[in-house]
Amino acid sequence: VGAGAMIYESTPDGVEASVPVEPTPISTGTWSTPVIFGVERCFTIRQVQVDAGVSTESAPAGPVCRTPLDTYAPGVPTGLVGLGQPASATEPGRAVLEWAAVVSPDLAGYHVLRGEGPDATLQPLTTAVVTSTGYVDTTIRPDVEYIYAVVAVDRAGNRSEPSAPVRVTGRKP
């Protein structure tokens, strides 16, 4: 005599799919199905008895419904480089930043962080996400050292750790 369980995806009111999640009864207490973040999924379970090759399923237990939330941050941006460009008669000084793209299916973009001085605390320089892998800061002053870092942000709002910082000094014309 064998025993196990069949798992069925269902509606919140318990209407089951015609095909179970796994093709054979499970006996380990674990099973898997693709996760869809932000979408409620419901499942019922039926105990299975197998005797002489004949299986019998119990009445369903459940449904149990859950909405998985994405709490996974995207990868840390790498390869950040910065170059200070001097001011001219018509343009302010600039810090030109570039970094390697983060590969993440739900990447929304990046936030640029900046601090002033060698021991600065980095603060957000951009409020909206930057969707490219570069940014030009046109608010730097000559002879001031700035420290920049970049964080990746996904569509769920999860933020990576900051990239390795880069130092840029504003240059005189």
Secondary structure, DSSP 8 states (H G I E B T S, - for coil): -EEEEEEEEE-TT--B-SS-SSSS-B-SS-------TT--EEEEEEEEEEETTEEEE---EEEEEE--------------EEEEE---SSS--EEEEE------TTEEEEEEEEEESTT---EES-SS-B-SSEEEE----TT-EEEEEEEEEETT--B------EEEE----
